[in-house]
Amino acid sequence: MEEKVYSDYQLVVGLEVHIQLSTESKLFASDSTAYGQHPNTNVSVITLAHPGIMPKLNKKAVEYAIRMGLACESKISRKFFFDRKNYFYPDLPKGFQTTQDKTPICVGGRIPLILKSGEVVVRLNRIHLEEDAGKSIHDQQSSDSLIDLNRAGVPLIELVTEPEISSAEEAMALLTEIRRIVRYLDICDGNMEQGSLRCDANISVKKKSDLQLGKKVEVKNMNSIRNVGRAIEFEMKRQIRCIELGEEIRSETRLFDASTSSTSGMRTKEELNDYRYFPEPDLSPFEVSEESLNRIKEKMPATPRELRERFISIYGLSHYDAGVLTDDKDIAHYFEKVCEHTSHYKQVANWIIGPIKSILNESEGEIELPLSHLQLADLVNAVSDEKINYSVASKKVFPALINQTKTVEQVLKDLELPANSTEDISDVILHVLNSFPEKVKAYRNGKKNLIGMFMGEVMKRTDGTADPKKTNELLCDALEKKN
């Protein structure tokens, strides 16, 4: 199908993001929430729905949900209750899910995003608390499905956006920001492969001239941010093809197959009244006092957006540098600690974004900073004060500091680095020029790009310790002199 046809349509996406809260116990029981335990060991009579059991609300889960609402500028409900969602879950022994329908703990909200095209704001409909279901395993036996109830009852918050996301890029950026926020707040590890963060996408298309939204299709089974983008792209084109061919788009739930980058029908989509919500009779309404809310606000860490704004306004960084540094909470806090001991903020950012992140990328995602904040501050100050040049700092001193407790001063003494005075470099430059008389002649005849070759030779002969700026100046002076 021609691209022009696709351009006549508008994509409309709403995301439902399930965030597994990092509490030690479940939402309504004291069972452990530890991941990777032997199947069906993190269970109790409450998880197994024995007759006569009474659930009890986990207050830490309530606090975590409020933290997320505050970070997203939502209105926090001061009084709420839970509902029973009457939908058959084969891996939830009660046969219904305890969730929030009429009184979500957080109402509305917004998440600003920075895209290549500029800043957009995705509005939220709600954030509500609910319990997770267990896990059905279908591929270990040919005739039976296996059930692991360890996850049943683990606390979740479900973040529901308004249906106003208009591209796969925007959806992926939103998920990335949500994952970043929950990690900053310490309420979820954001691991999509382990199911700590899960996303369903409600996707529809409509002609740009139409006012009414098209029929939505819900896509599940996406275990990475990239797969969410791939699923949206595929589903958008599939629906447009259906409309162009005069075929009906069914309101259904579809699964995404990562191996084929395609979706397939799973079941027809339930309507809201199919769930037959009614208030949970075994749980009392919950009130959030002014004192409790203020206490949670006082303990709130800075969000990624707040840190980005701070890095730009206080430290004078570019939007790009601020974005890279705040991508990870540990890196952002490390940057600020280093800046407590130096005023050369841009240089600190350059060292972290360059050499330090390069080492971290090689460590398979495990954050173990190779230099203490004091070591990096001293290294930045040494270069800025012209005690050593950047070449020496990056090639000699930095490697010697990695995972060591030595100071910059101690490393400089240990390495016994030559001072490389102007006279020393001048002697090296003279030797280089005498070694390449034809190149010198060519340079003087107009091939000025040969300066790079001469620079390389000087740096090689000084083992990278010569100051590049001073070397370039002396080289140019020597080459301009005619015998």
PyMOL commands that set and color helices and strands:
alter all, ss='L'
color gray80, all
select helices_A, chain A and resi 3-7+59-71+168-185+225-244+272-275+290-298+304-313+319-325+329-339+345-362+373-384+390-401+408-415+422-435+437-444+448-461+468-480
alter helices_A, ss='H'
color red, helices_A
select strands_A, chain A and resi 9-20+75-76+79-80+83-85+97-99+106-107+110-115+118-131+135-137+146-148+155-161+197-207+217-220+252-257+262-268+278-279+286-287
alter strands_A, ss='S'
color yellow, strands_A
deselect
rebuild
show_as cartoon
